[in-house]
Amino acid sequence: MAADTPDAAADSGFGRVSRTKDVAFRLLALAATLVGIVSLAVLLANVAVDSIGWLDWQFLTSPPHPNPYEAGFLPALIGSIAIMLLIALITFPLGVGAAVYLEEYASDGYLTKFIQLNIANLAGVPSVVYGLLGLGLFVSLLNLGYGTVFVAAFTVALLILPIVIISAQEAIRAVPDSQRQASYGMGATKWQTIRNVVLPRAMPGIMTGTILALGRAIGETAPLIMIAAPTTVFGVPNSLFSKVSAMPLQIYNWASYPETEFQYGVVAAGVVTLLVVLLTINSIAIIIRNRYQQRT
């Protein structure tokens, strides 16, 4: 019994050190989380306080105006929503289709690896480069007009498309291969297996990646500036080829005004509106994602 005492003491000491490190790491992780959450909460609270008295129905339903007390956000609000809806219609089928091909159909050869490498690199390209691409491709080459809904949506869609593809690939890759084999064993074809087995189980992950990508897209300004989207428009876009502004551009324009009312009150009201629209779009996407999770 005496010979076991040093080993037991060593094990006990090791256990105490491990528990101490575990507690310390847990507290460090909690502190890191609280720093981010508290900083964001303080920032949002400050903006929300500044927007009091400015964010009202008149602000949401009126066009911009040089008088801060009559300034409205309607054209930029409708423009951003139209751009986001068109972006979602473009990126979701293209991104998921590309991910399905790369994961389920493409052979594991040099060409596929080259494509994968380029998609990963494109996900990290600065947004201003995509703005130049949109300017050269959609405006100069295809002559679709400066700052239209169509050009703005396709330019920003190119920006987030690699992110959607990568997230969709990861979600498809996470589906157990045994489920595919079970589907094949029951006589299903490859497309039937993808449609009935792979995509339903991968859809929550695909939706999560798409939500994050759309959240980035709604706040982008550099690509819109490069395609000459106006910072201020006074009418609601009525077609895909109408001139369009977006909420970030309008907020940026107001912030450049010398009046204090614009720099604080009107800008804060625009920021709160932008956050509400972003959270609403994300909430709708999350509800759709959760329904897919319940089905699977």
Disulfide bonds with the S-S distance in Angstrom:
none
